[in-house]
Amino acid sequence: MADSICRICGKEGPLSFEYIPPQSVGNDHTVKLYSGVDAVKSSLTGQDDMEGLKYRQLQRGQGFKTICSSCNSYLGQNYVKPFSEFYRATGQQILVSDFQEGDKSIHFKTDRLMPLAFVKQVMSNFCVSAGDMHDCKDYLLDRESTVFPQRYRLHMFIVDNLREQKLFTGWMVPIFADYTCCKMACIRIPPFAFTLFDLSSSNKVPEWPGNITDLARVPWGEKPGIEFHLPVLKAANHSPLSWGNVG
């Protein structure tokens, strides 16, 4: 059955619950899971909040039961700690940042981030929540692999309100005014938000800021000094289709 096939390794069998973000950063309480598609539809009609949208309530934290326990354990052993450390550190920085209404980006440097582990955790989150990404299997299940599938482009944003709702869209194919289209999926887990573009299924991909795809190829274990210039995503912006219009 399709619902018993692991979204990472492709094997059939019992599935386990993957926390997004990791349980270790406080994702262990009751949450509301909104549909990203519903959020997009509401934004197109001028609704700027999630009031009135349908949601599913999860009692033990945000996540999805879509990968096997073997893949889940491998992710936890190799990628969760580096991701969680950067997640918490960035959250603290957001708390002390005095964002102004017109702020469009945030700039900071770090030499404590292991980029490859961070990107692999993010990509595994897209596999878990969106699916249809079995070409990421070798990249994710070999922690030292830097062979990032060329069909993807990954963008990162900073959310200016840590209390904002989490959002997972799954794959979407928006059609632009010139009748071109792109395939994309979005995740918002404050203080981060991410957009993943599928270049192979798009004939037009927006040139958004926050492209971090190159970090996917930094060798395992390296922590180079990185200077981030990331677009700031206003918490009230619930439409993933407009996230890139902040630069």
N, C-alpha and C positions, 0 to 999 in steps of 0.2 A: 504494500500500500504506500501511496505517495507520502502520507503523513507520518510514516515510520522510517523514512529515508533521511539519513543525516545530510544536512545542507553543506557540509564541508567535505567529508570523505566519500559520500555517496552510498555508504553501506546501509543495508536495511536491518532494523532492529529497534530495541527500546531507545527512546530519546530522553535526554536529560534537560534540566532547566538551566539556561545561561542568563546570568544577571547582566543587564546593561543599564547603567555603568556597573562595575564590579560591586559586589556586596560589601567589600571592605571599605568603600568610601561612603557608607551610610545608606546604601540601597537595600534596606531591609524592613521597610514599613509599607503600609497600605498606600497604593498609588492608583491613579486613574489613567488608563491607556486609551488615548484618543486615536482616531483614524486620521492619518495624514491626508488622505484623499478628501475626507470631510472638511478638514481645516482649510485645504486649498479651495474647495467649493465655497465655503463660507466667506473666505477673503475676497473671492471674485464678486460676491454680492454686497461687499462693503462691511461685513461683520468683522470687527477687529479683535474679538475675544472668543473664548471657547464656550461661552455660556450657551446652553441649549443643545450642544453637540452630544451625540451619543458617545458613551465610553464604556470600557470594560474595567471593572475594579479588580486589582490584583492584591492579594492579602500579604504576600511575602516579599514584595519588591518588584521593580520593573524587570521584565525579561521575556524570554521566549523558550518554549520547549521544542527545539527544532534540530538539535545536534546530539550525537551520541556521547556517552560518558567518556569514551576514550579521547575524542577530540576536545571535549570540554576540559578534561584533566590536562591535556597538553597545552591548551591556551592558558590555563590557570598557572601552570608551572613555569611558563616562559614569558608571557606577555603582560599578565595582570599587574604584577608589582611595579614595573617601570611606568605603565600607563597610570596606575593609581597615584603614584608619587607625583607625577606631573599634573594630574587632575587636581589633587589637593593643593599643590603649590600655586597653581593658576587660580583656583577658587579663592585662596587667601589674598592673592594680588587683586582680584576683582573687588573683594570686600573693602580694600583700602584705596581703590582707585576712585577718583572723583570725576565720573563721567559727566560730560556736558552734553547738552542737546545736540550740538552740531558735530560731536566727535564721530569720526568715521573709521578710525583705525587705532590700534594699540601697538606699541613697539616695545619689545623687551628682548633681553639676551639671556641665554642659559647655556651652561656647559655640563648640566646634570642629566640631560635627557638622552636616552638611548633611542634614536629615531626609528631604527628598524623594528624594535619591539613595540613602540608606540603605534606605528602605522599598521603593523600586523594585528594589533588588538582592534584598531578601528575597522580594518577590513573584515575581520572576523565578525564584528558587530553587524556589518552590512550583510554578510553571508547569513547570519542568524535571523535578521529581521526582514530582509528582502528576498533572499534565495536566488536561484538561477545563477550561481557563481562557482560551479564546480571546477572551473579553470584556476581557482585560487588554492586548490587542495595542496599542491606541492609547495607553493610559496608559504602557506600557513603551517604545514605540518613538518617543515624543515626549517628550524629557527634561523639557520645561517643562510638560507636561500635569499638572494637578492634579485631573483628572476621574477620581477613584478609583471603580471599580465598587461600587455601593452594596450588592451582595449579600455583600460580605466584611467580616469583623471580625478584626483582627489583634492577637494578644497576644504579649508578649515576656517571657522569663524569663532569669535569670542562673543558670548551672550552676556549682556550687561546686567542681568538680574538672575541671581542663583536660584530664586524661588520660582522661576518660570517653569511651565509644564514641559515635560519631555514629549518628544514627538518623533514618530517613525512613519515614513510615507510608503515604504515599499517602492517598487519600481513604478515610475510614471513616464508617460510620453506626451509632454505638452507640445501643442502645435502652435507655431508662431504666426504672426500676421502675414508673412510672406509664404505660408504653407510649408515651411521647413519644420523639422521637429528634432527633438533630442530625447534620449532615454536617460533618466536620472533617478536617484534615490537620495533621501535626506534623513539625517538623524540629528535631533537636538537633545543634548544631555548637558545642561548648563553646569560649568561655564563654557562648554564646547558645543559647536554645531558643525556638521560635516555634510557636504554634498559630493556624491560620487556620480560621475558621468560615464556612460557606456558609449565610447566613441564608435564602436563597430555597428551600433544600432541607431546612430544619429547622423543626420546630414547637415546639422548646424549645432555647434556647441558654443554657448556664450563664453566670452572672455572675461570671466569673473576674477576678482582678486582672491588672495588666500590660497593659491595653488601650492600644495605641499607634496606633490607626487614625487619629487626628487628625493625626499627623505626615505622613500620606500626602498632605495638602493644603497643606503649607507651600510657598510659591513657590520655584521653582528658584533656587539660588545663595544663598538666605538661610541664615544660621546663628544663629538666635535662641538666647538662653540657655535651656536646657532643664533642668529638674529632674526626674530620673528617680526613681520609686519602684517598683522592680521586685521581684517575688517571687523568692525564692531556691529553685531546684530542686535538691534533694539528688541527688547523682550516682547513688545506689543506686535512685532512682525510675525504673524502666524502663517504667512504664505511663503513656502519654500521657493516658489517661482520668482520671488523678488529679493531673495537673500543676497544675490550678487550685485544688486543695484545700490551698493553702499559706498563704493570706492570713489 
